[in-house]
Amino acid sequence: MESVRIGIGVSSIGRFLPLVGQAAGLFDKAGIAVEIVNRQDEERVVADIMSHETPVGTPNAPSLIFSALEGGDLVIVGGVLNRPAFYLAARPAIGGIADLKGKKIGINQPRRMAGLVMLALLRKWNLDPARDVQLVDLGLNDKSLEALRAGAIDAALLPPEKAFLAEAEGFRLAGHSLALACHWVPLATTRRFLSAHRELVGKIASVYMDSIRVFKTRPLETLQEIARHLPALADQPAVLDKCRRLFAEQFEPELMPYLDSIQSTLDEVARQDPRAASIDPASLVERVI
């Protein structure tokens, strides 16, 4: 049996496929002894893939691209989520996008996925971040939901788990990112590791595909596994089920990375680092199944 460590960057359902696959015995069936490591930081998982501490993992797409700009050899071997699913949770008094003018909006670092998507949405909504709203940088470890609850901000872009929980607490979901084309979660490794372990990486990608099928067709088992890793939602069955249904729709069943979505993320990164404009999205992808 081959052994491998798989890295996930944050406690998000979008990264939980290997946990679902492990619980369903899919890695054992594939002859893989797996250890799943949650680094709680999307930047750190990139560094760990690069060092082969966790040679396969799911960083956010912008983190992978910024690494490539600095000479990293990460390569996308599967497209887990080809569209970002973030929701703008706001105080109940905010009825829609027009009401955001002059308001405080929480944002994490622009080079991270939620921050990058927030800036893209503001442009889409014709809101100038320097003139129309007040962006509040909540730092490395995003505390947007906590700040929203405390009344320190008026709105924040949240992942589904936090957004639907906020909605259950009475906050309003005033907008979302589902129409944006940006690539969100790739399955990635390094070209060095892929060259030496192509068959293993192919098996891992196949397990991810099988895990998507389990996620979509075995909801009770999936909900139990999600609840184990998101204890804040364990006593919120309606929120958990809403999250599961959303991700069941968004997971790419064939693990196909969409080049147009990677290009869109490159375009957004290029606003912060113009070098990204010269990257061909196909150069970041190598299919293994």
Backbone as CSV, one residue per row, in Angstrom:
resi,resn,N_x,N_y,N_z,CA_x,CA_y,CA_z,C_x,C_y,C_z
1,MET,0.837,-1.198,0.000,0.000,0.000,0.000,0.875,1.253,0.000
2,GLU,0.586,2.189,-0.906,1.337,3.433,-0.970,0.837,4.415,0.084
3,SER,1.738,5.249,0.592,1.384,6.242,1.601,1.522,7.642,1.017
4,VAL,0.618,8.537,1.420,0.686,9.922,0.958,-0.012,10.819,1.969
5,ARG,0.483,12.052,2.069,-0.179,13.069,2.884,-0.829,14.075,1.929
6,ILE,-2.092,14.394,2.195,-2.838,15.342,1.382,-3.126,16.572,2.230
7,GLY,-2.822,17.749,1.680,-2.997,18.983,2.425,-4.255,19.736,2.028
8,ILE,-4.982,20.213,3.027,-6.099,21.123,2.783,-5.804,22.408,3.546
9,GLY,-6.203,23.545,2.953,-5.771,24.826,3.495,-6.676,25.424,4.543
10,VAL,-7.967,25.121,4.487,-8.923,25.703,5.424,-10.015,24.680,5.710
11,SER,-10.752,24.911,6.800,-11.862,24.025,7.144,-13.095,24.434,6.361
12,SER,-13.112,24.020,5.121,-14.216,24.348,4.211,-14.680,23.080,3.519
13,ILE,-15.976,22.978,3.304,-16.534,21.789,2.662,-15.935,21.585,1.277
14,GLY,-15.530,22.666,0.645,-14.896,22.552,-0.659,-13.583,21.812,-0.632
15,ARG,-13.015,21.642,0.565,-11.751,20.899,0.725,-11.959,19.524,1.354
16,PHE,-13.204,19.159,1.649,-13.470,17.972,2.453,-13.595,16.677,1.652
17,LEU,-13.420,16.726,0.339,-13.578,15.503,-0.445,-12.671,14.362,0.015
18,PRO,-11.388,14.608,0.340,-10.583,13.477,0.807,-11.072,12.916,2.138
19,LEU,-11.664,13.761,2.981,-12.233,13.276,4.237,-13.445,12.397,3.963
20,VAL,-14.277,12.808,3.007,-15.427,11.998,2.614,-14.953,10.681,2.007
21,GLY,-13.923,10.764,1.160,-13.383,9.551,0.545,-12.754,8.612,1.554
22,GLN,-12.066,9.177,2.529,-11.450,8.355,3.571,-12.520,7.640,4.389
23,ALA,-13.575,8.366,4.779,-14.649,7.764,5.567,-15.373,6.668,4.798
24,ALA,-15.442,6.818,3.467,-16.123,5.824,2.629,-15.218,4.666,2.239
25,GLY,-13.959,4.695,2.676,-13.027,3.611,2.376,-12.460,3.642,0.971
26,LEU,-12.561,4.794,0.294,-12.131,4.853,-1.099,-10.615,4.819,-1.244
27,PHE,-9.891,5.421,-0.313,-8.429,5.366,-0.387,-7.935,3.941,-0.132
28,ASP,-8.533,3.284,0.845,-8.156,1.886,1.113,-8.388,1.023,-0.124
29,LYS,-9.516,1.243,-0.768,-9.846,0.468,-1.967,-8.831,0.705,-3.070
30,ALA,-8.281,1.928,-3.115,-7.290,2.269,-4.141,-5.875,1.871,-3.742
31,GLY,-5.725,1.298,-2.542,-4.398,0.886,-2.083,-3.541,2.040,-1.604
32,ILE,-4.178,3.071,-1.031,-3.452,4.249,-0.571,-3.683,4.450,0.922
33,ALA,-2.602,4.499,1.669,-2.672,4.870,3.086,-2.523,6.386,3.155
34,VAL,-3.612,7.088,3.498,-3.629,8.537,3.401,-3.659,9.189,4.776
35,GLU,-2.948,10.296,4.908,-3.066,11.186,6.060,-3.498,12.541,5.514
36,ILE,-4.586,13.072,6.039,-5.124,14.354,5.568,-4.773,15.427,6.592
37,VAL,-4.069,16.446,6.136,-3.537,17.477,7.021,-4.222,18.804,6.731
38,ASN,-4.904,19.355,7.735,-5.556,20.659,7.589,-4.638,21.731,8.147
39,ARG,-4.080,22.558,7.269,-3.126,23.589,7.686,-3.812,24.865,8.160
40,GLN,-5.112,24.982,7.940,-5.875,26.166,8.370,-5.334,27.460,7.759
41,ASP,-4.672,27.348,6.630,-4.071,28.527,5.995,-3.794,28.186,4.530
42,GLU,-4.460,28.888,3.632,-4.327,28.552,2.212,-2.930,28.826,1.666
43,GLU,-2.203,29.774,2.289,-0.836,30.036,1.854,0.100,28.910,2.307
44,ARG,-0.127,28.417,3.517,0.765,27.384,4.040,0.638,26.079,3.256
45,VAL,-0.573,25.781,2.794,-0.719,24.529,2.054,0.071,24.580,0.752
46,VAL,0.212,25.774,0.159,1.050,25.909,-1.031,2.496,25.587,-0.694
47,ALA,2.994,26.160,0.401,4.376,25.899,0.810,4.598,24.420,1.100
48,ASP,3.605,23.777,1.693,3.743,22.352,2.028,3.714,21.467,0.787
49,ILE,2.941,21.848,-0.214,2.971,21.097,-1.475,4.335,21.276,-2.134
50,MET,4.824,22.504,-2.128,6.124,22.777,-2.737,7.243,21.982,-2.078
51,SER,7.201,21.860,-0.743,8.259,21.149,-0.019,8.021,19.644,0.029
52,HIS,6.849,19.211,-0.466,6.414,17.811,-0.440,6.108,17.332,0.976
53,GLU,5.915,18.282,1.904,5.412,17.922,3.233,4.032,17.281,3.084
54,THR,3.200,17.917,2.282,1.946,17.304,1.815,1.975,17.471,0.292
55,PRO,2.491,16.491,-0.431,2.816,16.691,-1.853,1.623,16.872,-2.774
56,VAL,0.434,16.564,-2.288,-0.790,16.774,-3.061,-1.752,17.536,-2.163
57,GLY,-2.494,18.476,-2.735,-3.413,19.221,-1.903,-4.307,20.151,-2.694
58,THR,-5.104,20.916,-1.965,-6.065,21.822,-2.595,-5.854,23.246,-2.084
59,PRO,-4.935,23.975,-2.688,-4.801,25.393,-2.379,-5.919,26.166,-3.072
60,ASN,-6.026,27.450,-2.769,-6.870,28.310,-3.594,-6.116,28.660,-4.865
61,ALA,-6.861,28.894,-5.943,-6.226,29.177,-7.227,-5.316,30.406,-7.187
62,PRO,-5.712,31.532,-6.568,-4.785,32.667,-6.542,-3.468,32.341,-5.851
63,SER,-3.516,31.570,-4.760,-2.283,31.200,-4.062,-1.366,30.397,-4.970
64,LEU,-1.950,29.495,-5.752,-1.158,28.709,-6.699,-0.522,29.622,-7.745
65,ILE,-1.285,30.594,-8.239,-0.769,31.481,-9.284,0.331,32.381,-8.741
66,PHE,0.132,32.951,-7.569,1.178,33.789,-6.980,2.457,32.971,-6.753
67,SER,2.316,31.697,-6.382,3.476,30.830,-6.231,4.177,30.623,-7.567
68,ALA,3.397,30.420,-8.624,3.978,30.234,-9.959,4.754,31.474,-10.390
69,LEU,4.264,32.642,-10.034,4.951,33.884,-10.396,6.314,33.999,-9.721
70,GLU,6.471,33.310,-8.604,7.757,33.326,-7.897,8.610,32.104,-8.226
71,GLY,8.251,31.384,-9.281,9.062,30.267,-9.732,8.620,28.905,-9.245
72,GLY,7.502,28.833,-8.534,7.006,27.550,-8.051,6.572,26.644,-9.202
73,ASP,6.669,25.333,-8.978,6.331,24.396,-10.056,5.028,23.658,-9.777
74,LEU,4.091,24.315,-9.074,2.801,23.691,-8.853,2.045,23.532,-10.167
75,VAL,1.282,22.457,-10.252,0.513,22.172,-11.456,-0.858,21.661,-11.029
76,ILE,-1.878,22.087,-11.743,-3.247,21.671,-11.467,-3.503,20.333,-12.153
77,VAL,-3.876,19.323,-11.355,-4.168,17.996,-11.912,-5.662,17.691,-11.861
78,GLY,-6.438,18.608,-11.309,-7.885,18.431,-11.282,-8.571,19.716,-10.872
79,GLY,-9.760,19.936,-11.424,-10.543,21.104,-11.054,-11.659,20.699,-10.110
80,VAL,-11.500,21.008,-8.830,-12.507,20.635,-7.834,-13.693,21.594,-7.884
81,LEU,-13.397,22.893,-7.814,-14.439,23.927,-7.878,-13.997,24.981,-8.894
82,ASN,-14.729,25.094,-9.978,-14.368,26.003,-11.055,-15.050,27.364,-10.953
83,ARG,-15.853,27.567,-9.936,-16.501,28.850,-9.688,-16.454,29.131,-8.195
84,PRO,-16.285,30.399,-7.795,-16.267,30.719,-6.367,-17.693,30.836,-5.819
85,ALA,-17.914,30.285,-4.637,-19.235,30.349,-4.002,-19.110,31.101,-2.680
86,PHE,-19.092,32.424,-2.771,-19.076,33.274,-1.588,-20.363,34.096,-1.568
87,TYR,-20.794,34.464,-0.362,-22.017,35.233,-0.203,-21.735,36.473,0.633
88,LEU,-22.349,37.576,0.227,-22.199,38.809,0.988,-23.271,38.837,2.075
89,ALA,-22.841,38.582,3.304,-23.742,38.641,4.449,-23.735,40.059,4.990
90,ALA,-24.920,40.589,5.268,-25.028,41.994,5.662,-26.051,42.166,6.780
91,ARG,-25.962,43.311,7.444,-26.970,43.656,8.438,-28.346,43.669,7.787
92,PRO,-29.388,43.310,8.528,-30.735,43.228,7.925,-31.191,44.523,7.273
93,ALA,-30.684,45.669,7.732,-31.104,46.951,7.158,-30.597,47.145,5.735
94,ILE,-29.600,46.378,5.341,-29.066,46.477,3.978,-29.883,45.577,3.073
95,GLY,-30.691,46.198,2.227,-31.614,45.426,1.403,-31.031,44.928,0.096
96,GLY,-29.933,45.551,-0.352,-29.340,45.153,-1.616,-28.016,45.843,-1.830
97,ILE,-27.470,45.659,-3.012,-26.133,46.176,-3.319,-26.091,47.703,-3.213
98,ALA,-27.149,48.387,-3.651,-27.145,49.851,-3.617,-26.983,50.391,-2.206
99,ASP,-27.426,49.618,-1.221,-27.345,50.066,0.172,-25.943,49.945,0.760
100,LEU,-24.996,49.403,-0.006,-23.632,49.234,0.506,-22.843,50.538,0.488
101,LYS,-23.306,51.527,-0.249,-22.546,52.773,-0.348,-22.379,53.413,1.027
102,GLY,-21.112,53.742,1.322,-20.789,54.364,2.597,-20.667,53.397,3.755
103,LYS,-20.826,52.102,3.482,-20.813,51.114,4.565,-19.427,50.482,4.735
104,LYS,-19.234,49.878,5.928,-17.996,49.171,6.235,-18.128,47.708,5.810
105,ILE,-17.201,47.273,4.960,-17.221,45.898,4.465,-15.919,45.217,4.852
106,GLY,-16.038,44.082,5.508,-14.844,43.332,5.907,-14.198,42.658,4.719
107,ILE,-12.867,42.623,4.712,-12.132,41.966,3.630,-10.861,41.367,4.208
108,ASN,-10.487,40.191,3.736,-9.168,39.677,4.113,-8.179,40.056,3.014
109,GLN,-6.998,39.536,3.050,-5.945,39.999,2.161,-6.332,39.835,0.684
110,PRO,-6.110,40.865,-0.142,-6.532,40.810,-1.549,-5.922,39.671,-2.343
111,ARG,-4.766,39.139,-1.932,-4.167,38.049,-2.693,-4.788,36.702,-2.330
112,ARG,-5.619,36.667,-1.319,-6.337,35.447,-0.961,-7.680,35.413,-1.685
113,MET,-8.289,34.245,-1.744,-9.444,34.062,-2.624,-10.592,34.999,-2.285
114,ALA,-11.011,35.034,-1.027,-12.160,35.858,-0.670,-11.880,37.333,-0.912
115,GLY,-10.666,37.783,-0.605,-10.316,39.171,-0.843,-10.309,39.510,-2.320
116,LEU,-9.729,38.633,-3.120,-9.691,38.837,-4.569,-11.100,38.873,-5.148
117,VAL,-11.957,37.951,-4.697,-13.334,37.897,-5.197,-14.112,39.132,-4.749
118,MET,-13.872,39.606,-3.519,-14.556,40.795,-3.047,-14.263,41.987,-3.948
119,LEU,-13.003,42.172,-4.313,-12.633,43.275,-5.192,-13.274,43.120,-6.574
120,ALA,-13.320,41.877,-7.070,-13.956,41.635,-8.373,-15.448,41.956,-8.316
121,LEU,-16.100,41.608,-7.223,-17.529,41.874,-7.093,-17.810,43.370,-6.992
122,LEU,-16.973,44.087,-6.269,-17.179,45.532,-6.169,-17.136,46.178,-7.554
123,ARG,-16.204,45.731,-8.397,-16.164,46.254,-9.771,-17.431,45.871,-10.528
124,LYS,-17.856,44.631,-10.355,-19.071,44.158,-11.037,-20.286,44.978,-10.606
125,TRP,-20.301,45.375,-9.352,-21.428,46.138,-8.810,-21.242,47.649,-8.983
126,ASN,-20.173,48.026,-9.709,-19.882,49.447,-9.963,-19.699,50.246,-8.674
127,LEU,-19.002,49.637,-7.731,-18.666,50.296,-6.476,-17.155,50.491,-6.410
128,ASP,-16.735,51.712,-6.187,-15.318,52.026,-6.074,-14.873,51.752,-4.641
129,PRO,-13.921,50.809,-4.440,-13.509,50.478,-3.067,-12.856,51.633,-2.327
130,ALA,-12.346,52.611,-3.062,-11.694,53.750,-2.414,-12.672,54.882,-2.123
131,ARG,-13.797,54.909,-2.842,-14.700,56.046,-2.715,-16.082,55.663,-2.171
132,ASP,-16.608,54.526,-2.611,-18.003,54.198,-2.319,-18.210,53.396,-1.051
133,VAL,-17.209,52.634,-0.631,-17.333,51.808,0.573,-16.064,51.950,1.409
134,GLN,-16.143,51.486,2.633,-14.966,51.470,3.506,-14.570,50.016,3.744
135,LEU,-13.466,49.602,3.139,-12.998,48.232,3.329,-12.215,48.126,4.633
136,VAL,-12.578,47.159,5.447,-11.925,46.941,6.739,-11.115,45.657,6.638
137,ASP,-9.795,45.777,6.657,-8.906,44.620,6.538,-8.912,43.851,7.855
138,LEU,-9.418,42.633,7.798,-9.529,41.810,9.000,-8.375,40.845,9.157
139,GLY,-7.330,41.017,8.341,-6.078,40.324,8.576,-6.015,38.911,8.058
140,LEU,-4.948,38.240,8.469,-4.628,36.917,7.953,-5.691,35.884,8.291
141,ASN,-6.060,35.806,9.559,-7.077,34.854,9.991,-8.422,35.566,9.985
142,ASP,-9.167,35.359,8.919,-10.381,36.125,8.673,-11.369,35.984,9.830
143,LYS,-11.793,37.122,10.366,-12.753,37.167,11.462,-14.002,37.940,11.046
144,SER,-14.364,37.826,9.779,-15.457,38.627,9.240,-16.782,38.341,9.931
145,LEU,-17.098,37.068,10.150,-18.380,36.748,10.774,-18.423,37.288,12.197
146,GLU,-17.319,37.138,12.918,-17.273,37.652,14.288,-17.439,39.174,14.300
147,ALA,-16.782,39.854,13.352,-16.898,41.314,13.265,-18.312,41.737,12.895
148,LEU,-18.956,40.961,12.033,-20.336,41.253,11.648,-21.255,41.106,12.849
149,ARG,-21.088,40.044,13.596,-21.906,39.830,14.790,-21.720,40.944,15.811
150,ALA,-20.475,41.425,15.918,-20.166,42.451,16.911,-20.590,43.851,16.467
151,GLY,-21.026,43.986,15.217,-21.421,45.283,14.703,-20.264,46.165,14.280
152,ALA,-19.066,45.573,14.160,-17.888,46.347,13.759,-17.878,46.635,12.258
153,ILE,-18.608,45.847,11.488,-18.729,46.044,10.043,-20.194,45.880,9.660
154,ASP,-20.511,46.325,8.458,-21.897,46.233,7.975,-22.135,45.016,7.096
155,ALA,-21.071,44.517,6.466,-21.219,43.387,5.547,-19.863,42.708,5.380
156,ALA,-19.906,41.469,4.917,-18.661,40.732,4.670,-18.937,39.611,3.692
157,LEU,-17.943,39.325,2.856,-18.049,38.205,1.922,-17.591,36.942,2.644
158,LEU,-18.490,35.962,2.728,-18.235,34.765,3.527,-18.372,33.505,2.679
159,PRO,-17.628,32.447,3.037,-17.862,31.152,2.395,-19.225,30.619,2.820
160,PRO,-19.770,29.649,2.088,-21.141,29.194,2.367,-21.382,28.779,3.807
161,GLU,-20.418,28.073,4.417,-20.622,27.583,5.781,-20.926,28.731,6.740
162,LYS,-20.150,29.817,6.633,-20.361,30.968,7.512,-21.541,31.813,7.043
163,ALA,-21.699,31.943,5.737,-22.778,32.776,5.202,-24.152,32.220,5.570
164,PHE,-24.336,30.912,5.398,-25.642,30.330,5.703,-25.903,30.317,7.210
165,LEU,-24.834,30.210,7.999,-24.987,30.329,9.449,-25.407,31.754,9.809
166,ALA,-24.776,32.742,9.171,-25.153,34.134,9.406,-26.613,34.373,9.013
167,GLU,-27.024,33.790,7.897,-28.407,33.927,7.465,-29.361,33.356,8.506
168,ALA,-29.001,32.208,9.075,-29.834,31.596,10.106,-29.904,32.460,11.355
169,GLU,-28.891,33.292,11.567,-28.854,34.184,12.727,-29.560,35.507,12.465
170,GLY,-30.093,35.691,11.259,-30.858,36.890,10.966,-30.200,37.889,10.045
171,PHE,-28.965,37.622,9.610,-28.328,38.513,8.651,-28.889,38.251,7.249
172,ARG,-28.739,39.229,6.379,-29.268,39.147,5.018,-28.157,38.774,4.042
173,LEU,-28.441,37.868,3.106,-27.496,37.568,2.033,-27.823,38.488,0.867
174,ALA,-26.999,39.528,0.707,-27.298,40.596,-0.236,-26.719,40.367,-1.624
175,GLY,-25.828,39.392,-1.773,-25.216,39.124,-3.071,-24.356,37.885,-2.995
176,HIS,-23.875,37.443,-4.148,-23.022,36.250,-4.174,-22.086,36.329,-5.374
177,SER,-21.153,35.376,-5.408,-20.113,35.377,-6.449,-20.306,34.283,-7.482
178,LEU,-21.435,33.593,-7.466,-21.594,32.405,-8.300,-21.526,32.698,-9.799
179,ALA,-21.773,33.953,-10.187,-21.709,34.295,-11.608,-20.288,34.613,-12.066
180,LEU,-19.345,34.753,-11.131,-17.960,35.015,-11.521,-17.336,33.748,-12.083
181,ALA,-16.468,33.899,-13.045,-15.872,32.742,-13.718,-14.597,32.244,-13.053
182,CYS,-14.153,32.895,-11.985,-12.832,32.581,-11.421,-12.721,31.154,-10.892
183,HIS,-11.605,30.503,-11.228,-11.298,29.193,-10.664,-11.087,29.354,-9.166
184,TRP,-11.588,28.394,-8.392,-11.537,28.508,-6.925,-10.589,27.473,-6.320
185,VAL,-10.930,26.180,-6.437,-10.166,25.136,-5.745,-9.617,24.122,-6.743
186,PRO,-8.318,24.142,-6.983,-7.700,23.107,-7.809,-7.158,21.969,-6.946
187,LEU,-7.078,20.796,-7.509,-6.265,19.724,-6.939,-4.890,19.869,-7.559
188,ALA,-3.860,19.994,-6.725,-2.548,20.364,-7.245,-1.434,19.537,-6.626
189,THR,-0.339,19.482,-7.345,0.903,18.894,-6.859,2.036,19.666,-7.538
190,THR,3.257,19.203,-7.378,4.363,19.816,-8.112,4.684,18.956,-9.334
191,ARG,5.305,19.575,-10.312,5.709,18.821,-11.498,6.753,17.767,-11.128
192,ARG,7.584,18.087,-10.147,8.585,17.103,-9.698,7.914,15.861,-9.126
193,PHE,6.932,16.077,-8.234,6.247,14.938,-7.625,5.442,14.181,-8.673
194,LEU,4.802,14.902,-9.574,4.014,14.245,-10.620,4.900,13.390,-11.515
195,SER,6.087,13.890,-11.840,6.994,13.135,-12.691,7.411,11.822,-12.036
196,ALA,7.605,11.870,-10.721,8.085,10.675,-10.007,6.953,9.750,-9.558
197,HIS,5.727,10.293,-9.453,4.625,9.511,-8.862,3.333,9.692,-9.654
198,ARG,3.428,9.638,-10.954,2.259,9.929,-11.783,1.100,8.964,-11.515
199,GLU,1.407,7.689,-11.375,0.339,6.715,-11.136,-0.364,7.005,-9.814
200,LEU,0.394,7.332,-8.763,-0.199,7.645,-7.466,-1.091,8.881,-7.561
201,VAL,-0.601,9.909,-8.232,-1.405,11.132,-8.369,-2.686,10.830,-9.144
202,GLY,-2.594,9.985,-10.161,-3.782,9.584,-10.901,-4.785,8.857,-10.019
203,LYS,-4.284,7.998,-9.131,-5.172,7.288,-8.209,-5.869,8.267,-7.261
204,ILE,-5.106,9.257,-6.782,-5.691,10.247,-5.870,-6.783,11.039,-6.590
205,ALA,-6.516,11.440,-7.822,-7.526,12.164,-8.593,-8.781,11.305,-8.790
206,SER,-8.579,10.013,-9.038,-9.728,9.113,-9.202,-10.533,9.001,-7.915
207,VAL,-9.830,8.966,-6.770,-10.522,8.926,-5.484,-11.328,10.208,-5.287
208,TYR,-10.774,11.346,-5.683,-11.523,12.601,-5.587,-12.805,12.520,-6.420
209,MET,-12.709,11.991,-7.630,-13.907,11.855,-8.462,-14.929,10.937,-7.806
210,ASP,-14.468,9.814,-7.263,-15.378,8.899,-6.579,-15.966,9.555,-5.327
211,SER,-15.183,10.396,-4.654,-15.666,11.094,-3.467,-16.759,12.085,-3.827
212,ILE,-16.652,12.711,-4.997,-17.711,13.609,-5.464,-19.003,12.830,-5.667
213,ARG,-18.890,11.630,-6.212,-20.087,10.804,-6.403,-20.716,10.434,-5.062
214,VAL,-19.874,10.092,-4.076,-20.389,9.799,-2.732,-21.068,11.042,-2.162
215,PHE,-20.407,12.185,-2.315,-20.931,13.447,-1.792,-22.317,13.732,-2.371
216,LYS,-22.484,13.469,-3.664,-23.737,13.782,-4.342,-24.839,12.762,-4.051
217,THR,-24.478,11.498,-3.859,-25.488,10.435,-3.819,-25.712,9.828,-2.434
218,ARG,-24.852,10.122,-1.488,-25.005,9.560,-0.135,-25.023,10.700,0.882
219,PRO,-26.118,11.470,0.901,-26.159,12.685,1.708,-26.033,12.458,3.205
220,LEU,-26.634,11.410,3.745,-26.589,11.208,5.194,-25.157,10.953,5.665
221,GLU,-24.440,10.075,4.969,-23.046,9.817,5.331,-22.202,11.076,5.182
222,THR,-22.464,11.819,4.106,-21.704,13.038,3.856,-21.950,14.071,4.947
223,LEU,-23.208,14.255,5.335,-23.531,15.221,6.379,-22.877,14.843,7.706
224,GLN,-22.850,13.566,8.013,-22.207,13.117,9.251,-20.718,13.455,9.239
225,GLU,-20.071,13.258,8.106,-18.639,13.525,8.023,-18.369,15.034,8.077
226,ILE,-19.183,15.816,7.387,-19.012,17.264,7.445,-19.165,17.763,8.875
227,ALA,-20.190,17.286,9.563,-20.458,17.740,10.935,-19.294,17.423,11.863
228,ARG,-18.599,16.323,11.610,-17.445,15.966,12.464,-16.359,17.009,12.372
229,HIS,-16.220,17.630,11.209,-15.118,18.560,10.983,-15.549,20.026,11.058
230,LEU,-16.839,20.256,11.162,-17.354,21.619,11.358,-18.266,21.613,12.577
231,PRO,-17.694,21.506,13.762,-18.527,21.383,14.972,-19.451,22.566,15.198
232,ALA,-19.089,23.750,14.679,-19.960,24.924,14.848,-21.297,24.741,14.148
233,LEU,-21.335,23.826,13.162,-22.572,23.585,12.421,-23.233,22.268,12.798
234,ALA,-22.637,21.549,13.730,-23.136,20.214,14.055,-24.576,20.249,14.553
235,ASP,-24.964,21.330,15.224,-26.338,21.435,15.729,-27.200,22.346,14.855
236,GLN,-26.764,22.524,13.604,-27.508,23.337,12.637,-27.812,22.500,11.394
237,PRO,-28.705,21.508,11.511,-28.926,20.581,10.391,-29.400,21.264,9.113
238,ALA,-30.213,22.289,9.218,-30.692,22.962,8.010,-29.552,23.680,7.298
239,VAL,-28.663,24.308,8.073,-27.509,24.993,7.486,-26.572,23.982,6.842
240,LEU,-26.321,22.877,7.546,-25.446,21.838,6.999,-25.991,21.298,5.682
241,ASP,-27.282,21.035,5.649,-27.854,20.465,4.427,-27.827,21.467,3.284
242,LYS,-28.051,22.745,3.591,-27.986,23.769,2.548,-26.578,23.856,1.975
243,CYS,-25.572,23.766,2.840,-24.178,23.761,2.383,-23.896,22.551,1.514
244,ARG,-24.338,21.385,1.966,-24.070,20.162,1.198,-24.690,20.238,-0.186
245,ARG,-25.925,20.726,-0.270,-26.594,20.801,-1.568,-25.883,21.782,-2.499
246,LEU,-25.411,22.894,-1.943,-24.682,23.855,-2.779,-23.421,23.224,-3.360
247,PHE,-22.603,22.608,-2.501,-21.358,22.027,-2.994,-21.617,20.829,-3.904
248,ALA,-22.677,20.077,-3.657,-23.021,18.972,-4.555,-23.270,19.491,-5.967
249,GLU,-23.830,20.693,-6.081,-24.056,21.292,-7.396,-22.773,21.847,-8.002
250,GLN,-21.882,22.342,-7.156,-20.702,23.057,-7.647,-19.495,22.161,-7.930
251,PHE,-19.376,21.014,-7.254,-18.235,20.134,-7.525,-18.258,19.668,-8.980
252,GLU,-17.100,19.706,-9.624,-16.969,19.260,-11.011,-16.834,17.732,-11.033
253,PRO,-17.853,16.998,-11.514,-17.860,15.531,-11.381,-16.715,14.831,-12.084
254,GLU,-16.213,15.407,-13.180,-15.108,14.793,-13.903,-13.763,15.403,-13.518
255,LEU,-13.768,16.279,-12.527,-12.554,16.930,-12.040,-11.840,17.696,-13.160
256,MET,-12.618,18.211,-14.087,-12.060,18.939,-15.225,-11.792,20.395,-14.839
257,PRO,-10.546,20.845,-14.906,-10.284,22.267,-14.665,-10.639,23.080,-15.902
258,TYR,-11.481,24.091,-15.736,-11.910,24.901,-16.874,-10.855,25.966,-17.164
259,LEU,-10.356,25.979,-18.369,-9.317,26.959,-18.714,-9.841,28.388,-18.657
260,ASP,-11.126,28.567,-18.982,-11.657,29.928,-18.916,-11.714,30.430,-17.482
261,SER,-11.992,29.530,-16.546,-12.041,29.962,-15.143,-10.634,30.249,-14.613
262,ILE,-9.648,29.471,-15.061,-8.263,29.752,-14.674,-7.818,31.084,-15.271
263,GLN,-8.219,31.335,-16.534,-7.886,32.612,-17.155,-8.498,33.779,-16.382
264,SER,-9.722,33.615,-15.925,-10.363,34.687,-15.164,-9.615,34.966,-13.865
265,THR,-9.141,33.915,-13.214,-8.355,34.127,-11.995,-7.025,34.783,-12.321
266,LEU,-6.406,34.371,-13.424,-5.173,35.035,-13.865,-5.416,36.527,-14.104
267,ASP,-6.550,36.858,-14.703,-6.869,38.258,-14.964,-6.985,39.049,-13.665
268,GLU,-7.592,38.424,-12.661,-7.731,39.109,-11.371,-6.379,39.261,-10.683
269,VAL,-5.566,38.217,-10.723,-4.235,38.293,-10.120,-3.398,39.356,-10.832
270,ALA,-3.568,39.478,-12.152,-2.796,40.447,-12.930,-3.077,41.884,-12.501
271,ARG,-4.208,42.123,-11.886,-4.493,43.458,-11.357,-3.572,43.798,-10.191
272,GLN,-3.036,42.744,-9.550,-2.116,42.949,-8.436,-0.667,42.710,-8.849
273,ASP,-0.463,41.818,-9.804,0.872,41.521,-10.313,0.768,41.335,-11.817
274,PRO,1.159,42.331,-12.608,0.981,42.279,-14.070,1.636,41.078,-14.737
275,ARG,2.592,40.432,-14.080,3.242,39.274,-14.690,2.252,38.145,-14.975
276,ALA,1.157,38.101,-14.230,0.180,37.025,-14.423,-0.479,37.096,-15.796
277,ALA,-0.461,38.274,-16.409,-1.095,38.424,-17.727,-0.387,37.616,-18.798
278,SER,0.863,37.258,-18.571,1.624,36.525,-19.589,1.533,35.009,-19.424
279,ILE,0.824,34.528,-18.423,0.722,33.088,-18.180,-0.416,32.500,-19.008
280,ASP,-0.114,31.457,-19.752,-1.123,30.705,-20.492,-1.806,29.755,-19.509
281,PRO,-3.132,29.817,-19.352,-3.781,28.933,-18.375,-3.505,27.455,-18.619
282,ALA,-3.349,27.053,-19.874,-3.070,25.647,-20.174,-1.731,25.199,-19.608
283,SER,-0.808,26.155,-19.417,0.514,25.800,-18.884,0.454,25.424,-17.409
284,LEU,-0.653,25.734,-16.754,-0.812,25.415,-15.330,-1.505,24.087,-15.090
285,VAL,-1.876,23.395,-16.172,-2.723,22.197,-16.052,-2.038,21.003,-16.671
286,GLU,-2.144,19.854,-15.972,-1.748,18.578,-16.570,-2.716,17.511,-16.078
287,ARG,-3.491,16.993,-16.968,-4.486,15.981,-16.607,-3.816,14.640,-16.356
288,VAL,-4.304,13.928,-15.336,-3.706,12.633,-14.990,-4.729,11.506,-15.109
289,ILE,-5.996,11.856,-15.383,-7.018,10.815,-15.570,-7.878,11.197,-16.774
